[in-house]
Amino acid sequence: MLTLETTIERWELTEVFATSRDSITHVPLIKVALTDTGGYSGVGEAAGVDYDGETPQSIQAQLASISPQLTTSTTPADLLQLLPAGGARNALDCALWDLRAKQSGIPAHVSAGFSTLSPVLTCLTIGLGSEADTRRKARAARHLPLLKLKLDRERNIDVVRIVREEAPHATLIVDANQAWSRNLLERLLPQLHGLGVQLVEQPVPRGDDQSLAGLTSPIPLAADESCTDRRSLAALRDRYQLINIKLDKSGGLTEALALAHAATAAGFKLMVGNMCGTSLGMAPAFLIAQRCAYSDLDGPLLQNADREHAIHYNNGVMSAPDPRLWG
């Protein structure tokens, strides 16, 4: 048998983080530990998909319901049948990958098909705020090569202009978090392009992706909320050029790897993102980042503290996770 332990945690942010959807001051997480009879233990964490109503408490209840079915022979493929995509499966799947790595001595990245891991450039995200706050944050981040800007219906071009003024050499990507319509997107695209924006993430609400059909955009579009797992891909063709893979959405590393393969085969480029969290949540996503055109794994940079053996970030470049942390 495998012993499953869950712990609900609260990680404080350095300051309020706002998007078109909400504002948060802390990140609620669930940490999972899977321990075998030999004393080997694997860990994982999840924030869950908040806009789908997931909370650490609901994730904890899901995990408790399937705990009796976990055995020493349980595989990541088994979890695809036990749980739907979401935070519960993500935390458990990543813990199982970590456990198997510790039991076998074979690193998770090798089992996932990567002989080595390369450093990854991640963006730093600047949340919505006042003009003064945006300018302050952009000025503090002007040395970083890649910045991601949260925008909404009213705060968009002005935000990009401010950041461009303060960080003239940074590559910029923007994320509307479903706040725009096609009409607004078409009005904004020429200005965004003129300001050097390289990517627009989830401009329209999920479920309204068909409104993008036939759009000729000078900037690639990435599906985030509209892309969960492999089942999402068919509805995204001819609408988006990239998909944003998040382990909380896909339900773990196992499905994320399969999604990355399927999306690439379907002609999409890849991005990897996060729902906030510590280095423990970023570590398995780092494997997906090896295949991505863009990485958004800055969760720990937005927090006051991080886990022991945390991932090292240097001017936007992430090092591979320490095996003592995960994998």
Secondary structure, 3 states (H helix, E strand, C coil): CCEEEEEEEEEEEEEEEECCCCEEEEEEEEEEEEECCCCCEEEEEECCCHHHCCCHHHHHHHHHHHHHHCCCCCCHHHHHHHCCCCHHHHHHHHHHHHHHHHHHCCCHHHHCCCCCCCCEECCEEECCCCHHHHHHHHHHCCCCCEEEEECCCCCCHHHHHHHHHHCCCCEEEEECCCCCCHHHHHHHHHHHHHCCEEEEECCCCCCCHHHHCCCCCCCCEEECCCCCCHHHHHHHCCCCCEEEECHHHHCCHHHHHHHHHHHHHCCCEEEECCCCCCHHHHHHHHHHHCCCCEECCCHHHHECCCCCCCCCEECCEECCCCCCCCC
